[in-house]
Amino acid sequence: MNSLENMNKALSYIEENLTQEIDFKEAAKRALCSEYHFKRMFSFLAGISLSEYIRLRRLTLAAYELQRNQLRIIDIALNFGYSSPDAFAKAFQIFHGVTPSESRIKGQSLKSYPRMSFQLTIKGGSEMIYRIEEKDSFRIVGLKKRVPIIFHGVNPEIAAMWASLNEELITQLKQLSNVVPLGLISASANFSEGRMEEQGELDHYIGVATTEECPESLSKLDIPATSWAVFEAVGPFPATLQQIWGRIYSEWFPSSDYEQVEGPEILWNESKDTTSPNFKSEIWIPVAKKL
Protein backbone atom coordinates (compact mmCIF):
# COMPACT_ATOMS: atom_id res chain seq x y z
CA MET A 1 0.00 0.00 0.00
CA ASN A 2 1.81 3.14 -1.25
CA SER A 3 0.47 5.35 1.52
CA LEU A 4 1.96 3.10 4.20
CA GLU A 5 5.22 2.83 2.27
CA ASN A 6 5.44 6.61 2.24
CA MET A 7 4.71 6.76 5.98
CA ASN A 8 7.62 4.35 6.50
CA LYS A 9 9.88 6.62 4.42
CA ALA A 10 8.96 9.48 6.74
CA LEU A 11 9.75 7.29 9.75
CA SER A 12 13.15 6.47 8.27
CA TYR A 13 13.87 10.19 7.98
CA ILE A 14 12.89 10.69 11.63
CA GLU A 15 15.05 7.76 12.72
CA GLU A 16 18.05 9.21 10.88
CA ASN A 17 17.62 12.55 12.63
CA LEU A 18 16.93 11.60 16.24
CA THR A 19 20.14 13.34 17.31
CA GLN A 20 19.20 16.51 15.44
CA GLU A 21 16.26 18.87 15.20
CA ILE A 22 13.57 17.09 13.19
CA ASP A 23 11.90 19.01 10.38
CA PHE A 24 8.31 17.76 10.42
CA LYS A 25 7.57 19.44 7.11
CA GLU A 26 10.35 17.37 5.55
CA ALA A 27 9.00 14.19 7.16
CA ALA A 28 5.52 14.95 5.80
CA LYS A 29 7.02 15.65 2.38
CA ARG A 30 8.44 12.13 2.33
CA ALA A 31 5.02 10.78 3.31
CA LEU A 32 3.55 12.75 0.38
CA CYS A 33 1.01 14.51 2.55
CA SER A 34 0.58 17.61 4.67
CA GLU A 35 2.26 17.94 8.05
CA TYR A 36 -1.18 18.04 9.71
CA HIS A 37 -2.30 14.79 8.07
CA PHE A 38 1.04 13.09 8.72
CA LYS A 39 0.88 13.77 12.46
CA ARG A 40 -2.79 12.71 12.69
CA MET A 41 -2.26 9.55 10.67
CA PHE A 42 0.78 8.61 12.72
CA SER A 43 -1.16 9.00 15.97
CA PHE A 44 -4.06 6.84 14.82
CA LEU A 45 -1.91 4.14 13.22
CA ALA A 46 0.64 3.98 16.03
CA GLY A 47 -1.65 4.63 19.01
CA ILE A 48 0.84 7.22 20.26
CA SER A 49 1.57 10.83 19.29
CA LEU A 50 4.54 11.53 17.04
CA SER A 51 6.23 13.70 19.68
CA GLU A 52 5.90 10.95 22.30
CA TYR A 53 7.29 8.35 19.86
CA ILE A 54 10.32 10.55 19.18
CA ARG A 55 10.84 11.11 22.89
CA LEU A 56 10.80 7.39 23.66
CA ARG A 57 13.09 6.55 20.74
CA ARG A 58 15.59 9.19 21.87
CA LEU A 59 15.58 7.88 25.45
CA THR A 60 16.12 4.35 24.10
CA LEU A 61 19.12 5.42 22.01
CA ALA A 62 20.48 7.55 24.85
CA ALA A 63 20.63 4.43 27.03
CA TYR A 64 22.61 2.65 24.31
CA GLU A 65 25.06 5.57 24.19
CA LEU A 66 25.48 5.63 27.97
CA GLN A 67 26.34 1.94 28.05
CA ARG A 68 28.47 1.95 24.91
CA ASN A 69 30.87 4.83 25.57
CA GLN A 70 32.06 7.24 28.23
CA LEU A 71 30.74 10.49 26.78
CA ARG A 72 29.69 12.98 29.42
CA ILE A 73 26.02 12.75 30.38
CA ILE A 74 25.53 16.43 29.49
CA ASP A 75 26.86 15.78 25.97
CA ILE A 76 24.49 12.85 25.48
CA ALA A 77 21.60 14.95 26.83
CA LEU A 78 22.33 17.74 24.34
CA ASN A 79 22.75 15.18 21.56
CA PHE A 80 19.18 13.99 22.07
CA GLY A 81 17.54 17.38 22.31
CA TYR A 82 17.58 18.10 26.06
CA SER A 83 18.60 21.61 27.06
CA SER A 84 19.89 20.60 30.50
CA PRO A 85 21.25 17.44 32.19
CA ASP A 86 18.55 17.76 34.89
CA ALA A 87 15.70 17.62 32.35
CA PHE A 88 17.39 14.67 30.67
CA ALA A 89 17.98 12.84 33.96
CA LYS A 90 14.33 13.28 35.01
CA ALA A 91 12.95 12.00 31.70
CA PHE A 92 15.49 9.16 31.62
CA GLN A 93 14.61 7.97 35.13
CA ILE A 94 10.86 8.11 34.47
CA PHE A 95 11.28 5.90 31.40
CA HIS A 96 14.08 3.53 32.46
CA GLY A 97 13.56 3.51 36.22
CA VAL A 98 17.21 4.40 36.91
CA THR A 99 19.35 7.54 36.57
CA PRO A 100 21.69 8.02 33.59
CA SER A 101 24.67 7.35 35.89
CA GLU A 102 23.14 4.14 37.22
CA SER A 103 22.46 2.93 33.67
CA ARG A 104 26.21 2.55 33.18
CA ILE A 105 26.45 -0.14 35.85
CA LYS A 106 27.16 -3.51 34.24
CA GLY A 107 24.06 -5.73 34.16
CA GLN A 108 21.62 -2.86 34.76
CA SER A 109 18.14 -3.49 33.34
CA LEU A 110 16.90 -0.83 30.92
CA LYS A 111 13.88 -0.35 28.70
CA SER A 112 13.81 -0.20 24.93
CA TYR A 113 11.14 1.33 22.70
CA PRO A 114 11.67 -0.28 19.27
CA ARG A 115 11.55 1.49 15.94
CA MET A 116 8.13 1.34 14.31
CA SER A 117 7.11 0.42 10.79
CA PHE A 118 3.63 0.36 9.30
CA GLN A 119 2.26 -2.72 7.56
CA LEU A 120 -1.13 -3.55 6.08
CA THR A 121 -2.89 -6.42 7.81
CA ILE A 122 -5.53 -8.12 5.67
CA LYS A 123 -8.57 -9.17 7.68
CA GLY A 124 -12.04 -10.31 6.78
CA GLY A 125 -13.31 -7.55 4.54
CA SER A 126 -16.36 -5.54 5.49
CA GLU A 127 -17.74 -2.60 3.58
CA MET A 128 -17.55 1.03 4.62
CA ILE A 129 -20.24 3.39 3.37
CA TYR A 130 -18.94 6.88 2.63
CA ARG A 131 -19.43 9.84 0.34
CA ILE A 132 -17.49 13.01 -0.48
CA GLU A 133 -19.37 16.28 -0.04
CA GLU A 134 -18.18 19.69 -1.25
CA LYS A 135 -19.39 22.43 1.06
CA ASP A 136 -19.23 26.20 1.02
CA SER A 137 -18.16 28.00 4.17
CA PHE A 138 -20.48 27.82 7.16
CA ARG A 139 -20.27 28.01 10.92
CA ILE A 140 -21.18 25.84 13.87
CA VAL A 141 -23.24 27.77 16.41
CA GLY A 142 -24.05 26.47 19.87
CA LEU A 143 -22.49 25.57 23.20
CA LYS A 144 -18.70 25.28 23.48
CA LYS A 145 -16.53 23.86 26.23
CA ARG A 146 -12.92 22.75 26.59
CA VAL A 147 -13.24 19.15 27.81
CA PRO A 148 -10.81 16.33 28.70
CA ILE A 149 -10.13 13.65 26.10
CA ILE A 150 -11.79 10.39 27.17
CA PHE A 151 -11.90 7.34 24.90
CA HIS A 152 -14.08 4.89 26.81
CA GLY A 153 -17.37 5.37 28.57
CA VAL A 154 -19.28 8.61 29.02
CA ASN A 155 -17.38 11.87 29.08
CA PRO A 156 -19.00 13.62 32.08
CA GLU A 157 -18.20 17.10 30.75
CA ILE A 158 -19.92 16.40 27.42
CA ALA A 159 -22.83 14.70 29.17
CA ALA A 160 -23.25 17.83 31.28
CA MET A 161 -23.33 19.95 28.11
CA TRP A 162 -26.17 17.84 26.68
CA ALA A 163 -28.01 17.96 30.01
CA SER A 164 -27.88 21.76 29.96
CA LEU A 165 -29.90 21.91 26.73
CA ASN A 166 -33.43 23.03 27.53
CA GLU A 167 -36.38 23.15 25.11
CA GLU A 168 -35.98 26.88 24.55
CA LEU A 169 -32.33 26.52 23.52
CA ILE A 170 -33.02 23.47 21.36
CA THR A 171 -35.78 25.38 19.53
CA GLN A 172 -33.47 28.36 19.04
CA LEU A 173 -30.71 26.16 17.61
CA LYS A 174 -33.02 24.25 15.27
CA GLN A 175 -34.30 27.54 13.87
CA LEU A 176 -30.69 28.47 13.00
CA SER A 177 -29.99 25.12 11.32
CA ASN A 178 -29.93 25.63 7.55
CA VAL A 179 -26.89 23.65 6.39
CA VAL A 180 -26.43 19.88 6.03
CA PRO A 181 -26.05 18.04 8.35
CA LEU A 182 -29.34 19.45 9.59
CA GLY A 183 -30.39 19.37 13.23
CA LEU A 184 -28.27 19.11 16.34
CA ILE A 185 -24.66 18.02 15.83
CA SER A 186 -21.51 17.57 17.91
CA ALA A 187 -18.10 18.79 16.79
CA SER A 188 -14.61 18.36 18.20
CA ALA A 189 -11.68 20.62 17.34
CA ASN A 190 -8.28 21.85 18.57
CA PHE A 191 -7.13 18.53 20.01
CA SER A 192 -4.16 18.46 22.38
CA GLU A 193 -0.99 16.77 21.15
CA GLY A 194 -1.47 13.75 23.42
CA ARG A 195 -4.81 12.71 21.98
CA MET A 196 -3.84 9.09 21.30
CA GLU A 197 -2.50 8.67 24.84
CA GLU A 198 -5.91 9.83 26.06
CA GLN A 199 -4.29 12.97 27.45
CA GLY A 200 -5.10 16.63 27.11
CA GLU A 201 -8.25 18.39 26.01
CA LEU A 202 -10.34 19.39 23.00
CA ASP A 203 -12.91 22.05 22.15
CA HIS A 204 -16.34 20.41 22.05
CA TYR A 205 -19.36 22.02 20.43
CA ILE A 206 -23.02 21.05 20.62
CA GLY A 207 -25.02 23.06 18.14
CA VAL A 208 -26.02 23.33 14.49
CA ALA A 209 -24.46 24.00 11.10
CA THR A 210 -25.62 27.35 9.76
CA THR A 211 -24.89 30.40 7.65
CA GLU A 212 -26.81 32.63 10.08
CA GLU A 213 -25.07 35.00 12.48
CA CYS A 214 -24.25 33.73 15.94
CA PRO A 215 -26.39 35.07 18.81
CA GLU A 216 -24.34 36.77 21.56
CA SER A 217 -25.33 34.10 24.07
CA LEU A 218 -23.75 31.28 22.03
CA SER A 219 -20.32 30.35 20.65
CA LYS A 220 -19.34 29.86 17.04
CA LEU A 221 -16.73 28.06 14.95
CA ASP A 222 -16.23 29.42 11.44
CA ILE A 223 -15.42 26.74 8.86
CA PRO A 224 -14.03 27.61 5.40
CA ALA A 225 -15.21 25.97 2.19
CA THR A 226 -13.75 22.47 1.94
CA SER A 227 -14.43 18.84 1.03
CA TRP A 228 -15.78 16.40 3.60
CA ALA A 229 -15.56 12.63 3.79
CA VAL A 230 -18.82 11.44 5.35
CA PHE A 231 -19.00 7.94 6.85
CA GLU A 232 -22.14 6.07 7.90
CA ALA A 233 -22.23 4.05 11.10
CA VAL A 234 -25.30 1.84 11.56
CA GLY A 235 -25.51 -0.51 14.53
CA PRO A 236 -25.39 -0.67 18.35
CA PHE A 237 -24.24 2.60 19.90
CA PRO A 238 -21.46 3.47 20.70
CA ALA A 239 -19.54 0.31 19.67
CA THR A 240 -20.31 0.61 15.95
CA LEU A 241 -19.44 4.29 15.89
CA GLN A 242 -16.09 3.71 17.64
CA GLN A 243 -15.28 0.85 15.26
CA ILE A 244 -15.97 2.96 12.17
CA TRP A 245 -13.93 5.83 13.57
CA GLY A 246 -10.92 3.53 13.98
CA ARG A 247 -11.32 2.03 10.49
CA ILE A 248 -11.37 5.47 8.89
CA TYR A 249 -7.75 5.99 9.95
CA SER A 250 -6.43 2.44 9.81
CA GLU A 251 -8.11 1.39 6.53
CA TRP A 252 -9.77 4.19 4.56
CA PHE A 253 -7.16 6.95 4.66
CA PRO A 254 -4.19 4.64 3.82
CA SER A 255 -6.04 3.28 0.77
CA SER A 256 -7.74 6.48 -0.44
CA ASP A 257 -6.60 9.50 -2.45
CA TYR A 258 -7.51 11.84 0.40
CA GLU A 259 -5.80 13.26 3.46
CA GLN A 260 -7.28 14.97 6.48
CA VAL A 261 -7.05 18.75 6.66
CA GLU A 262 -7.30 20.95 9.70
CA GLY A 263 -10.84 21.41 10.91
CA PRO A 264 -13.46 19.93 13.23
CA GLU A 265 -14.63 16.34 13.29
CA ILE A 266 -18.43 16.43 13.21
CA LEU A 267 -20.87 13.81 14.47
CA TRP A 268 -24.53 13.72 13.41
CA ASN A 269 -27.00 11.27 14.96
CA GLU A 270 -30.29 10.37 13.30
CA SER A 271 -32.28 10.19 16.56
CA LYS A 272 -32.00 10.37 20.34
CA ASP A 273 -32.81 6.66 20.78
CA THR A 274 -29.31 5.26 21.32
CA THR A 275 -30.81 1.89 22.36
CA SER A 276 -31.83 1.06 18.78
CA PRO A 277 -29.85 -1.88 17.30
CA ASN A 278 -29.79 0.08 14.02
CA PHE A 279 -28.77 3.43 15.48
CA LYS A 280 -27.51 5.60 12.61
CA SER A 281 -24.73 8.18 12.82
CA GLU A 282 -22.57 10.10 10.35
CA ILE A 283 -18.94 11.08 10.91
CA TRP A 284 -17.83 14.16 8.93
CA ILE A 285 -14.08 14.70 8.47
CA PRO A 286 -12.58 17.59 6.42
CA VAL A 287 -10.34 16.26 3.63
CA ALA A 288 -8.40 17.25 0.52
CA LYS A 289 -6.87 15.33 -2.35
CA LYS A 290 -3.37 14.06 -1.50
CA LEU A 291 -0.44 16.06 -2.76
C-alpha positions in Angstrom: 0.0 0.0 0.0 1.8 3.1 -1.3 0.5 5.3 1.5 2.0 3.1 4.2 5.2 2.8 2.3 5.4 6.6 2.2 4.7 6.8 6.0 7.6 4.4 6.5 9.9 6.6 4.4 9.0 9.5 6.7 9.7 7.3 9.8 13.1 6.5 8.3 13.9 10.2 8.0 12.9 10.7 11.6 15.0 7.8 12.7 18.1 9.2 10.9 17.6 12.5 12.6 16.9 11.6 16.2 20.1 13.3 17.3 19.2 16.5 15.4 16.3 18.9 15.2 13.6 17.1 13.2 11.9 19.0 10.4 8.3 17.8 10.4 7.6 19.4 7.1 10.4 17.4 5.6 9.0 14.2 7.2 5.5 15.0 5.8 7.0 15.7 2.4 8.4 12.1 2.3 5.0 10.8 3.3 3.6 12.8 0.4 1.0 14.5 2.6 0.6 17.6 4.7 2.3 17.9 8.0 -1.2 18.0 9.7 -2.3 14.8 8.1 1.0 13.1 8.7 0.9 13.8 12.5 -2.8 12.7 12.7 -2.3 9.5 10.7 0.8 8.6 12.7 -1.2 9.0 16.0 -4.1 6.8 14.8 -1.9 4.1 13.2 0.6 4.0 16.0 -1.6 4.6 19.0 0.8 7.2 20.3 1.6 10.8 19.3 4.5 11.5 17.0 6.2 13.7 19.7 5.9 11.0 22.3 7.3 8.4 19.9 10.3 10.5 19.2 10.8 11.1 22.9 10.8 7.4 23.7 13.1 6.5 20.7 15.6 9.2 21.9 15.6 7.9 25.4 16.1 4.4 24.1 19.1 5.4 22.0 20.5 7.5 24.9 20.6 4.4 27.0 22.6 2.6 24.3 25.1 5.6 24.2 25.5 5.6 28.0 26.3 1.9 28.1 28.5 1.9 24.9 30.9 4.8 25.6 32.1 7.2 28.2 30.7 10.5 26.8 29.7 13.0 29.4 26.0 12.8 30.4 25.5 16.4 29.5 26.9 15.8 26.0 24.5 12.9 25.5 21.6 14.9 26.8 22.3 17.7 24.3 22.8 15.2 21.6 19.2 14.0 22.1 17.5 17.4 22.3 17.6 18.1 26.1 18.6 21.6 27.1 19.9 20.6 30.5 21.2 17.4 32.2 18.6 17.8 34.9 15.7 17.6 32.4 17.4 14.7 30.7 18.0 12.8 34.0 14.3 13.3 35.0 12.9 12.0 31.7 15.5 9.2 31.6 14.6 8.0 35.1 10.9 8.1 34.5 11.3 5.9 31.4 14.1 3.5 32.5 13.6 3.5 36.2 17.2 4.4 36.9 19.3 7.5 36.6 21.7 8.0 33.6 24.7 7.4 35.9 23.1 4.1 37.2 22.5 2.9 33.7 26.2 2.6 33.2 26.4 -0.1 35.9 27.2 -3.5 34.2 24.1 -5.7 34.2 21.6 -2.9 34.8 18.1 -3.5 33.3 16.9 -0.8 30.9 13.9 -0.3 28.7 13.8 -0.2 24.9 11.1 1.3 22.7 11.7 -0.3 19.3 11.5 1.5 15.9 8.1 1.3 14.3 7.1 0.4 10.8 3.6 0.4 9.3 2.3 -2.7 7.6 -1.1 -3.5 6.1 -2.9 -6.4 7.8 -5.5 -8.1 5.7 -8.6 -9.2 7.7 -12.0 -10.3 6.8 -13.3 -7.5 4.5 -16.4 -5.5 5.5 -17.7 -2.6 3.6 -17.5 1.0 4.6 -20.2 3.4 3.4 -18.9 6.9 2.6 -19.4 9.8 0.3 -17.5 13.0 -0.5 -19.4 16.3 0.0 -18.2 19.7 -1.3 -19.4 22.4 1.1 -19.2 26.2 1.0 -18.2 28.0 4.2 -20.5 27.8 7.2 -20.3 28.0 10.9 -21.2 25.8 13.9 -23.2 27.8 16.4 -24.0 26.5 19.9 -22.5 25.6 23.2 -18.7 25.3 23.5 -16.5 23.9 26.2 -12.9 22.7 26.6 -13.2 19.2 27.8 -10.8 16.3 28.7 -10.1 13.7 26.1 -11.8 10.4 27.2 -11.9 7.3 24.9 -14.1 4.9 26.8 -17.4 5.4 28.6 -19.3 8.6 29.0 -17.4 11.9 29.1 -19.0 13.6 32.1 -18.2 17.1 30.8 -19.9 16.4 27.4 -22.8 14.7 29.2 -23.3 17.8 31.3 -23.3 19.9 28.1 -26.2 17.8 26.7 -28.0 18.0 30.0 -27.9 21.8 30.0 -29.9 21.9 26.7 -33.4 23.0 27.5 -36.4 23.2 25.1 -36.0 26.9 24.5 -32.3 26.5 23.5 -33.0 23.5 21.4 -35.8 25.4 19.5 -33.5 28.4 19.0 -30.7 26.2 17.6 -33.0 24.3 15.3 -34.3 27.5 13.9 -30.7 28.5 13.0 -30.0 25.1 11.3 -29.9 25.6 7.5 -26.9 23.6 6.4 -26.4 19.9 6.0 -26.1 18.0 8.4 -29.3 19.5 9.6 -30.4 19.4 13.2 -28.3 19.1 16.3 -24.7 18.0 15.8 -21.5 17.6 17.9 -18.1 18.8 16.8 -14.6 18.4 18.2 -11.7 20.6 17.3 -8.3 21.8 18.6 -7.1 18.5 20.0 -4.2 18.5 22.4 -1.0 16.8 21.2 -1.5 13.7 23.4 -4.8 12.7 22.0 -3.8 9.1 21.3 -2.5 8.7 24.8 -5.9 9.8 26.1 -4.3 13.0 27.5 -5.1 16.6 27.1 -8.3 18.4 26.0 -10.3 19.4 23.0 -12.9 22.0 22.1 -16.3 20.4 22.0 -19.4 22.0 20.4 -23.0 21.0 20.6 -25.0 23.1 18.1 -26.0 23.3 14.5 -24.5 24.0 11.1 -25.6 27.3 9.8 -24.9 30.4 7.6 -26.8 32.6 10.1 -25.1 35.0 12.5 -24.3 33.7 15.9 -26.4 35.1 18.8 -24.3 36.8 21.6 -25.3 34.1 24.1 -23.7 31.3 22.0 -20.3 30.3 20.7 -19.3 29.9 17.0 -16.7 28.1 15.0 -16.2 29.4 11.4 -15.4 26.7 8.9 -14.0 27.6 5.4 -15.2 26.0 2.2 -13.8 22.5 1.9 -14.4 18.8 1.0 -15.8 16.4 3.6 -15.6 12.6 3.8 -18.8 11.4 5.4 -19.0 7.9 6.8 -22.1 6.1 7.9 -22.2 4.0 11.1 -25.3 1.8 11.6 -25.5 -0.5 14.5 -25.4 -0.7 18.3 -24.2 2.6 19.9 -21.5 3.5 20.7 -19.5 0.3 19.7 -20.3 0.6 15.9 -19.4 4.3 15.9 -16.1 3.7 17.6 -15.3 0.8 15.3 -16.0 3.0 12.2 -13.9 5.8 13.6 -10.9 3.5 14.0 -11.3 2.0 10.5 -11.4 5.5 8.9 -7.8 6.0 10.0 -6.4 2.4 9.8 -8.1 1.4 6.5 -9.8 4.2 4.6 -7.2 6.9 4.7 -4.2 4.6 3.8 -6.0 3.3 0.8 -7.7 6.5 -0.4 -6.6 9.5 -2.4 -7.5 11.8 0.4 -5.8 13.3 3.5 -7.3 15.0 6.5 -7.0 18.8 6.7 -7.3 21.0 9.7 -10.8 21.4 10.9 -13.5 19.9 13.2 -14.6 16.3 13.3 -18.4 16.4 13.2 -20.9 13.8 14.5 -24.5 13.7 13.4 -27.0 11.3 15.0 -30.3 10.4 13.3 -32.3 10.2 16.6 -32.0 10.4 20.3 -32.8 6.7 20.8 -29.3 5.3 21.3 -30.8 1.9 22.4 -31.8 1.1 18.8 -29.8 -1.9 17.3 -29.8 0.1 14.0 -28.8 3.4 15.5 -27.5 5.6 12.6 -24.7 8.2 12.8 -22.6 10.1 10.4 -18.9 11.1 10.9 -17.8 14.2 8.9 -14.1 14.7 8.5 -12.6 17.6 6.4 -10.3 16.3 3.6 -8.4 17.3 0.5 -6.9 15.3 -2.4 -3.4 14.1 -1.5 -0.4 16.1 -2.8 
